[in-house]
Amino acid sequence: MAISTEVIRLIDQKLATLIRSGCRIDQIKMVCAAGTELVKQGSVETGFGKLRVEPSNFVPQGKSYLIEERYRGFTWVRNSKDKERKHSGNESNIREDSQPSAEGSL
């Protein structure tokens, strides 16, 4: 099954943040839920080059993140529906900006 252009566009958008902060595509991997189509493929071709995809049993289905091997860069890959969510521990509302300052270079 081919990965949709919308997914590739979202990955490229998030990759751009890491690339601009000095990370290289060959040192970045995307971590996804085990058993997903992206994990089965092992990599995805992006506008910046080939991106490795690795599985995790700790990442929920439908979520993924990009991380640089030396832990200099990190960003969640998510859609706009994930930007506002309720915190399950204390029932407080947590709002995440479209470009949170915590994302990008660490």
C-alpha positions, 0 to 999 in steps of 0.5 A: 500500500502506498503512503498518501501524499498528505502523510508525506507532506506532514513528515516533510513539514516536521523534518524541515524543523529538524533539518533547519536546526542542523540535523542530517536526514541520514541521522534521523529516524521516524519511530512508529507503532509496531505493525504499521504500513510504514514500519513494514516498508522500513523507510519512506522517501521524503523531500529531504531523502530516504528516512528510516522507519523503526517500530516501537511497542510504546508508540500508540497506533496513529502516532509517530515521532522523528528523532535524531540519533544523537538526540539533538533533535526531536519532533512529534509527527501529528495532525491538527486534531492532536493539537488540543487534548485533555490530560487524563491525570488531572482533567486539565486542558492542555493546548499545544501550539502549532509550532511548540518551542520544545520541538526542534533542536534540543 
